[in-house]
Amino acid sequence: MDLLNEIFVAPFVLIGELPDLFVQTIWEGFVAGILYALIALGFVLIFKASGVFNFAQGIMVVFAALTLVGLHALGIPAWIALFLTIGVMALLAMGIERVVLRPLVGQHDAILLMATIGLTLFLKGAGESIFGGEPKTMITTELGLPTGVTDLEMFGGLVSLQHLDIAAVVIATVMVIALAIFFSKTRIGRALRAVADDHQAALSVGISLNQIWAIVWFAAGVVALVTGIMWGARSDVSFALEVIALKALAVLILGGFTSIPGAIVGGLIIGIGEKIFEVYWGGLFGGGVEAWFAYMLALIFLLFRPQGLFGEKIIERV
Amino acid sequence: MNAHTKPPAMNLNSGRDDGVAVGEELLSVDNVTLRFGGVTAIEDISFDIRKGEVRAIIGPNGAGKTSMLNVINGFYHPQEGTIRFRGETRTKMKPYEAAASGIARTFQNVALFTGMSTLDNIMSGRSLKMNKNFITQMFYYGPARDEEIEHRRRVEEIIDFLEIAHIRRQPVGKLPYGLQKRVELGRALALEPDLLLLDEPMAGMNLEEKEDMSRFIIDVNQQFGTTIALIEHDMGVVMDLADRVVVLDYGKKIADGIPEEVQASQEVIDAYLGVPH
């Protein structure tokens, strides 16, 4: 009876008694969810346009953040370093398209996946030898990101909002809206959707796949940079960040590999879900559920809804 | 703000002065052979397409018609032989380069961008005509937007021409087949091609849809002066539309000429009806 009480009654009593804690939990989960969503968005962009599952998205986040911090350490002002880093991501995208993707065009998906695993190892090695392996501090204040805390009085308690988290939410929202407009209103956005729909037809209207691939990898690189800045500011910039990208896999399984809204909703569900589960049910498992909650949820989805919440249902004509 | 000149209304042909007069050779296929491993899909085929004509490519199933179209449009690269387009002999040309040089096409099984609306599908055909680059589109919205509006106007003309105004906002994946084929034709027309390749534009259509499509093909050919090469199985349609017909069978050319000649050819009759061995 005790167990049933702890599962079905006690957590809800606690929510009722301390609503401020509940709001705080949701907010923290929401912020983490936004960052998961950003990583997942990087995956989706590339997967939609080229069918490549980019295992290197996580290391791209680390690499972008390291480049930014490293350039600033050379004495370059933060904002200039930011633009230079965007330039580096563009060069990286073009390099990947030319050296990795173009020679492998038309190869089996598994081969392309292996190629991105190789790319992961390459970027990791390059990152370590250029910038060193020790953790670094993100140049948060130099970039003009706020660092204060606002405490809101709510339900007779306090809910504290880190200004950095608020900035993360605002920046992520602006970026997603900008990407949405870019995809729906411009020629290149239309070409990206065309390539995602049908490679042959896209070629027949004069869309160059090589150019489009370089552009999506660049877009994914910029998304990686933003994610790296936000996440680096919350903890520090190190190769451990890469592991967080694995959670994006769970997000993708929830949201579907081809859906941008899916990446966002999936990210939020996992971010908020794991925080709530940790705070209210974590005690049952001795804590630490945040580490595996996302994967457990993904497993359930794989069993019952493998195409995800928003993914295209795979219908094979026989 | 930007200085592109307004094109005359409803002149969908590119207006590119390609130096080829009506009735002269626009495209020439010379001794082309295409093999897939041990299978020879096309064997030593030569024919030409003259500017302004409707050229039909016919033949029984598996004759190599679609392969021929794929060679012309750069999807396949023949092992032997050459393609000469507008007097230029080309080597391995990529499909998007073929599109840039003025060759548009439709597909046997409709290949539309199913997630996008009719409008966006046809707009995608304007990709090559739009020059504002990536950076401008991202950061400097003004000229990029003007360009978008200008091309949108041309696309609306195509939509009116094909009488698909009522479905312009609908995702094409949900449209009936006949309309999808029409949207696909619209997308090809948006390229303002010199040479339009149609792969079975009337396959799977009912009589009424076929009549509509025939009318559009004739109009495209006569109003815009677009040269058309089409593959079609319906002999009635071919005889009505085509100026000249080339007949393939088992990857070989067995006849080439005006419809009446081809129809009378014993070899063609044998290929279609079979001969006792």
Interface residues (C-beta under 8 A of the other chain):
Chain A: F182 K185 T186 R187 I188 R190 A191 R193 A194 A196 D197 D198 Q200 A201 A202 L203 S204 V205 G206 I207 S208 L209 I215
Chain B: N73 F75 K94 P95 Y96 A99 A100 A104 R105 F107 A111 L112 F113 T114 G115 M116 D120 M123 S124 G125 R126 S127 L128 M130 K132 F134 Q137 M138 A144 E147 E148 R187 A188 A190 L191
